[in-house]
Amino acid sequence: MFFDVIGLFLSKIFVLTGVVQNKGSFPKPLPPEEERRCLALARAGDNDAKNTLVRHNMRLVAHIVKKYSGAAETDDLMSVGSIGLIKAINTYKESKGTTLATYTARCIENEILMLLRAGKKHKNTLSLSEPVGFDKDGNELTIMDVVAEEENVFSSVEQSIRREKFVKLLKNILNMREYTIITMRYGLIDGVPMPQREVAKKLGISRSYISRIEKKAILKAREHLDPEDFIDE
């Protein structure tokens, strides 16, 4: 379980395309019977069922993000929250006795809290023993637990190869301006994501223009990439 800059960008694909396809609003939660059917299909490898579950639970992501309004940019909170949503759908087990909504909410909030912890202005305000969420079995996680796990993941050769492959693919898909903005926004080169306002200042163009280019680049990447190939379960 870790916060990855690649995951942040790929999850933005889910968020943006969901908004575009639903004209700016997320669909309502599925009826219980339909939710159970989609879960069964998703476990059997049906990607359409999995995507349906993602779309119909994005409203929950938006609800949780409201709790942290002002702590980070809303787009980034929505993106990292959707990582938690995807992980929840991939790992949820009905046999544990927890509803999908409850389990998903825990996963979403955990990812958001890890994002905030990673932010420089939050690093000195949290204790290493402070709870930050729950693992897939419902056990409480502390910052120390998360940091230890993240260090193991990012030190692995497999993770480095995955990131290098992803950045190369992205460079072939986008034009130079799009690639430059996306790599700066999501820290794909140095691992340090930058807010839109900082990217705009560095490139000498308006924030609204940065936003337009970013959205265009994300939609272009969506046509060529499968986010689930890069986001860990």
C-alpha positions in Angstrom: 0.0 0.0 0.0 1.8 3.2 -1.1 1.4 6.6 -2.6 3.0 6.7 -6.1 3.3 9.7 -8.5 2.4 7.3 -11.4 -0.7 6.3 -9.5 -1.7 9.9 -9.0 -1.5 10.6 -12.7 -3.2 7.4 -13.8 -6.0 7.8 -11.3 -6.6 11.3 -12.7 -7.6 9.4 -16.0 -10.4 7.7 -14.1 -11.6 10.9 -12.5 -11.5 13.1 -15.6 -13.1 10.6 -18.0 -15.8 9.9 -15.4 -16.7 13.5 -15.2 -16.6 14.0 -19.0 -18.8 10.9 -19.6 -21.3 11.9 -16.9 -21.4 15.6 -17.8 -19.7 16.7 -14.6 -21.5 14.5 -12.1 -21.0 11.0 -10.8 -23.7 8.3 -11.1 -25.6 7.1 -8.0 -24.5 4.0 -6.1 -25.6 0.7 -7.5 -28.5 -1.2 -6.0 -27.3 -3.9 -3.6 -28.2 -6.8 -5.9 -26.4 -5.1 -8.9 -23.4 -4.3 -6.7 -23.1 -8.0 -5.7 -23.4 -9.1 -9.3 -20.7 -6.7 -10.4 -18.4 -7.7 -7.6 -18.7 -11.4 -8.6 -18.0 -10.6 -12.2 -15.0 -8.3 -11.2 -13.5 -11.1 -9.2 -13.8 -13.4 -12.2 -11.8 -10.9 -14.2 -14.5 -8.8 -15.9 -13.0 -5.3 -16.4 -16.3 -3.8 -17.5 -17.9 -4.8 -14.2 -14.9 -3.4 -12.3 -15.1 -0.1 -14.2 -18.8 0.0 -13.4 -18.0 -0.3 -9.7 -15.4 2.4 -9.9 -17.8 4.8 -11.7 -20.7 4.2 -9.2 -18.5 4.7 -6.2 -16.8 8.0 -7.3 -19.5 9.9 -5.5 -18.1 8.4 -2.2 -14.6 9.7 -3.1 -16.0 13.2 -3.7 -17.8 13.0 -0.3 -14.7 12.1 1.6 -12.6 14.7 -0.3 -14.9 17.4 1.1 -13.6 16.6 4.6 -10.1 17.6 3.5 -11.0 20.6 1.4 -8.2 23.2 1.6 -5.5 20.7 2.7 -4.5 20.1 -0.9 -5.7 20.8 -4.4 -9.2 19.2 -4.9 -8.1 17.5 -8.2 -5.2 15.8 -6.5 -7.4 14.7 -3.5 -9.9 13.3 -6.0 -7.2 11.5 -7.9 -5.5 9.9 -4.9 -8.9 9.1 -3.4 -9.7 7.2 -6.6 -6.5 5.1 -6.1 -8.0 4.0 -2.8 -11.3 3.2 -4.5 -9.6 1.0 -7.1 -7.6 -0.8 -4.5 -10.7 -1.4 -2.4 -12.6 -2.9 -5.3 -9.6 -5.1 -6.1 -9.2 -6.4 -2.6 -12.7 -6.4 -1.1 -13.9 -9.7 0.4 -17.6 -10.0 1.5 -16.5 -12.8 3.9 -14.9 -10.2 6.2 -18.3 -9.0 7.2 -17.8 -5.3 6.1 -19.9 -3.6 3.5 -18.2 -2.4 0.3 -19.0 1.2 1.1 -17.4 1.0 4.6 -14.3 -0.8 3.3 -14.0 1.5 0.4 -14.3 4.6 2.6 -11.4 3.4 4.7 -9.2 2.8 1.7 -10.0 6.1 0.2 -9.3 8.0 3.4 -6.1 6.1 3.9 -4.7 7.2 0.5 -5.7 10.8 1.1 -4.0 10.8 4.5 -0.8 9.4 3.0 -0.9 12.2 0.3 -1.2 14.8 3.0 1.6 13.2 5.0 3.8 13.4 2.0 3.2 17.1 1.6 6.1 19.2 3.0 3.8 21.4 5.1 2.3 18.4 6.9 5.5 16.4 7.5 6.3 18.2 10.8 2.8 18.1 12.2 2.2 14.4 12.6 3.5 11.9 15.0 5.0 8.6 13.7 2.6 6.7 15.9 -0.5 8.6 14.8 -3.2 6.5 13.1 -3.6 7.2 9.4 -6.1 4.6 8.3 -6.7 0.8 8.0 -5.2 -2.0 6.0 -7.4 -4.4 3.9 -8.2 -6.5 6.9 -9.4 -3.5 9.0 -6.3 -3.2 11.1 -5.2 0.3 12.1 -2.1 1.7 10.4 0.3 4.2 11.8 2.6 6.5 9.8 5.5 4.4 10.9 3.9 1.3 9.3 3.2 3.2 6.0 6.7 4.7 5.8 8.3 1.3 6.3 6.2 -0.3 3.6 6.7 2.6 1.2 10.5 2.4 1.6 10.5 -1.3 0.7 8.4 -0.7 -2.4 10.3 2.2 -3.8 13.6 0.4 -3.2 12.6 -2.5 -5.4 14.1 -2.9 -8.9 10.6 -3.9 -10.3 9.1 -0.5 -9.3 12.0 1.4 -10.9 11.5 -0.5 -14.1 7.8 0.1 -14.1 8.2 3.8 -13.7 10.9 4.0 -16.4 8.6 2.1 -18.8 5.6 4.3 -18.0 7.5 7.5 -18.6 8.9 6.3 -22.0 5.4 5.3 -23.1 4.0 8.7 -22.1 6.7 10.5 -24.0 5.7 8.7 -27.2 2.0 9.5 -26.7 2.2 13.2 -25.8 3.8 16.2 -27.6 6.7 17.9 -25.9 4.6 20.6 -24.2 2.1 18.1 -22.9 4.8 15.8 -21.7 6.7 18.6 -19.9 3.6 19.8 -18.1 2.5 16.3 -17.1 5.9 15.2 -15.8 6.2 18.4 -13.7 2.6 18.2 -12.4 2.9 14.6 -11.3 6.7 14.4 -10.5 7.2 11.6 -12.9 10.9 12.5 -13.3 12.0 13.6 -9.8 9.2 12.2 -7.7 8.0 15.7 -6.6 4.6 16.7 -7.9 4.1 20.4 -8.5 0.8 22.4 -8.1 -0.6 23.9 -11.3 0.3 27.4 -10.1 3.9 26.5 -9.7 4.1 24.9 -13.2 2.4 27.9 -14.7 4.9 30.3 -13.0 7.9 28.2 -14.1 6.8 28.0 -17.7 5.5 31.6 -17.9 2.0 30.7 -18.9 -1.4 31.0 -17.2 -2.7 28.4 -14.8 -5.9 28.0 -16.8 -3.8 27.2 -19.9 -1.9 24.6 -17.8 -5.2 23.1 -16.7 -6.5 22.9 -20.3 -3.2 21.2 -21.6 -3.2 18.8 -18.6 -6.8 17.7 -19.3 -6.1 17.2 -23.0 -3.0 15.2 -22.2 -4.8 13.0 -19.8 -7.6 12.2 -22.3 -4.9 11.4 -24.9 -3.1 9.1 -22.5 -6.4 7.4 -21.7 -6.7 6.3 -25.3 -3.4 4.5 -25.2 -2.9 3.4 -21.6 -4.6 0.9 -19.3 -4.2 2.4 -15.8 -4.6 -0.9 -14.1 -1.4 -2.1 -15.7 0.4 0.4 -13.5 -1.6 0.8 -10.3 -0.9 -1.9 -7.7 -3.8 -3.9 -6.2 
